[in-house]
Amino acid sequence: MIPKLMLGAALVAGATAAQAADVMKMAVTTSFNNSGLAEVLLPEIARDLDLEVQLLVVGTGQAIKLGEAGDVDAILVHSRPAENRFVAEGYGTHRTEIMYNDFVFIGPSDDPAGIAGDATAVEALQDIAAAKADFVSRGDDSGTHKKELALWQEAGLDAAGFGDWYNAVGSGMGAALNTAAGMNGYILSDRASWLNFGNKADLALLFAGDPVLFNQYAYLPVNSERHAHVQTDLVNKLEAWLVSDRARDLIDSYRIGGEQLFVFNAGAN
């Protein structure tokens, strides 16, 4: 069962599927939920499949723990190493790539660390650290947090030793962006969450385009051999829909301000 503490942190969301014949649970990342794409996909899934997908919205690390505990039927996350371990250890049956976008560096529009002209994400982080410019970290074991820590490591820096300029907030993407807006600091965000974020204040997208910032989302069914109550038939039905042309059209056409937020790539890798 899901611990009571978890229910306070997780948002359980349903589509327009109050009368749906079938119900399943899926843990998804806060970045996926903050993008607004769930609000597009869930009603269509309910309509096409007569299936209500209840979302538990958490960071990738917590989503994986929910899958390991059998508290959900499937997970949709974005951290390839953690996903590979989830399958290798027998908690998930397989991993199916669905769509991607990219990570971007957001920061004060006057860019005191001077990252806008940098050539790589590593150089951007080195400049932020050298300037001791305020930086907000998710600090929540999410896919975004895992990516950020990996980038600091590539930059030859250890976030554990940073001073007061480094702020680990232990929050989802939306809350972390709000913190960055409040302190006018730098932050690593997925592009979709940034585009759908309303309180941009004096923040701007300053750096993007390094291939290392590629951000893949994948669907992983929970292994019913570990948790017999997992609804494998519904999980498979949803997976077939997520890799279909119907999903492709909805995902690729989802835009904010004319900008595409995700690119469908199921079956491409």
URSUL-V215015 format. One record per residue. N is the residue number from 1. SS is DSSP state (2 for helix, 1 for strand, 0 for the rest). NEAR is the number of other C-alpha atoms within 10 Angstrom. D_FIRST is the distance of its C-alpha to the first C-alpha in Angstrom with 2 decimals. Layout:
# URSUL-V215015
n: (N/N)
ss: (SS/SS)
near: (NEAR/NEAR)
d_first: (D_FIRST/D_FIRST)
This chain:
# URSUL-V215015
n: (1/2/3/4/5/6/7/8/9/10/11/12/13/14/15/16/17/18/19/20/21/22/23/24/25/26/27/28/29/30/31/32/33/34/35/36/37/38/39/40/41/42/43/44/45/46/47/48/49/50/51/52/53/54/55/56/57/58/59/60/61/62/63/64/65/66/67/68/69/70/71/72/73/74/75/76/77/78/79/80/81/82/83/84/85/86/87/88/89/90/91/92/93/94/95/96/97/98/99/100/101/102/103/104/105/106/107/108/109/110/111/112/113/114/115/116/117/118/119/120/121/122/123/124/125/126/127/128/129/130/131/132/133/134/135/136/137/138/139/140/141/142/143/144/145/146/147/148/149/150/151/152/153/154/155/156/157/158/159/160/161/162/163/164/165/166/167/168/169/170/171/172/173/174/175/176/177/178/179/180/181/182/183/184/185/186/187/188/189/190/191/192/193/194/195/196/197/198/199/200/201/202/203/204/205/206/207/208/209/210/211/212/213/214/215/216/217/218/219/220/221/222/223/224/225/226/227/228/229/230/231/232/233/234/235/236/237/238/239/240/241/242/243/244/245/246/247/248/249/250/251/252/253/254/255/256/257/258/259/260/261/262/263/264/265/266/267/268/269)
ss: (0/0/0/2/2/2/2/2/2/0/1/1/1/0/0/0/0/0/0/0/0/1/1/1/1/1/1/1/1/2/2/2/2/2/0/0/2/2/2/2/2/2/2/2/2/2/2/2/2/0/1/1/1/1/1/1/1/1/0/2/2/2/2/2/2/2/2/2/2/0/0/0/0/1/1/1/1/0/0/2/2/2/2/2/2/2/2/2/0/0/0/1/0/0/0/1/1/1/1/1/1/1/1/1/1/1/1/1/0/0/0/0/0/0/0/0/0/0/0/0/2/2/2/2/2/2/2/2/2/2/2/0/0/0/1/1/1/0/0/0/0/0/2/2/2/2/2/2/2/2/2/2/2/2/0/0/0/0/2/2/2/0/0/0/0/1/1/1/0/0/0/0/2/2/2/2/2/2/2/2/2/2/2/0/0/1/1/1/1/1/2/2/2/2/2/0/0/0/0/0/0/0/1/1/1/1/1/0/0/0/2/2/2/1/1/1/1/1/1/1/1/1/0/0/0/0/0/0/0/0/0/2/2/2/2/2/2/2/2/2/2/2/0/0/2/2/2/2/2/2/2/2/2/0/1/1/0/0/1/1/0/0/1/1/0/0/0/0/0)
near: (8/11/9/8/8/13/12/9/13/18/17/16/17/19/21/16/20/13/11/15/11/15/17/18/22/25/31/28/26/26/27/22/21/21/24/19/19/18/15/13/18/21/19/19/21/22/15/11/16/17/25/25/28/20/25/27/25/29/29/28/20/21/26/28/17/24/24/19/15/21/21/27/25/32/28/25/28/28/20/16/10/16/23/14/13/22/17/12/10/15/24/26/16/17/18/18/22/25/24/17/18/20/26/23/22/29/29/23/16/12/18/17/20/13/21/18/10/15/13/17/25/20/17/22/25/20/17/21/21/10/13/16/20/22/23/25/25/27/18/20/18/27/27/27/24/19/20/23/19/15/21/18/13/15/16/12/17/13/15/8/8/12/11/11/15/20/19/16/14/17/20/23/31/22/14/22/28/17/21/26/22/14/15/24/24/30/26/27/25/25/23/25/21/25/20/18/16/11/13/20/14/15/22/18/20/20/20/20/13/14/11/14/20/15/21/21/24/19/26/27/26/32/24/17/12/14/17/11/13/22/20/17/9/20/21/13/12/20/17/11/15/22/19/15/12/13/19/19/11/16/23/15/16/18/18/13/8/8/11/16/26/26/17/24/18/19/11/8/7)
d_first: (0.00/3.80/6.24/8.92/11.40/10.14/10.61/14.09/14.93/13.65/15.73/14.31/17.57/19.01/22.47/25.15/23.22/22.68/24.48/23.08/22.74/19.70/16.53/14.50/12.40/14.10/13.86/17.45/19.65/21.11/24.50/23.92/22.76/25.64/28.10/27.88/27.63/24.31/26.26/28.76/26.68/23.98/26.58/28.51/25.60/25.00/28.73/29.32/26.39/25.32/21.84/19.64/17.78/15.21/15.35/13.16/16.18/16.09/18.43/18.71/17.57/14.25/13.95/14.62/11.98/9.32/11.27/11.53/7.89/7.90/5.91/9.47/12.48/14.99/16.10/19.45/20.70/24.05/24.51/26.20/26.04/22.28/21.89/24.29/22.42/19.14/21.20/23.38/20.63/19.34/16.06/17.90/20.63/23.07/23.91/25.87/27.76/27.95/29.92/31.20/32.80/33.84/33.27/36.00/37.33/37.72/39.99/42.79/45.35/48.11/46.22/47.44/46.14/47.96/45.25/46.36/49.12/47.18/47.10/43.66/40.24/40.96/44.22/42.52/40.16/43.12/45.06/42.30/42.04/45.83/46.15/43.32/42.37/39.27/36.27/32.71/29.90/26.35/25.35/21.66/21.34/21.53/23.76/26.55/26.25/26.34/29.41/31.07/30.78/32.14/35.03/35.88/36.02/38.32/40.41/40.87/39.11/36.28/34.23/33.36/37.04/37.64/39.04/38.31/38.89/35.51/32.66/29.04/27.08/23.41/23.03/22.61/25.75/26.99/26.74/28.36/31.14/31.74/32.18/34.59/36.48/36.79/38.26/40.02/38.51/37.66/34.25/32.95/31.32/30.64/33.49/31.52/29.81/33.24/35.03/32.64/32.67/34.86/35.77/37.78/40.31/42.75/40.47/41.52/40.45/42.63/41.76/40.37/41.47/40.96/39.46/37.06/35.29/34.22/30.62/29.04/25.83/24.16/21.63/19.50/17.69/14.73/16.17/15.47/17.20/14.33/11.59/13.52/11.53/12.57/15.31/18.12/20.87/19.59/18.86/22.44/23.86/22.62/23.94/27.27/27.53/26.75/29.59/31.96/35.10/33.52/30.90/33.73/35.82/33.18/32.08/35.66/37.00/34.55/36.72/37.09/40.68/41.84/39.86/37.52/34.06/32.72/34.49/33.08/33.56/31.48/33.59/35.88/34.59)
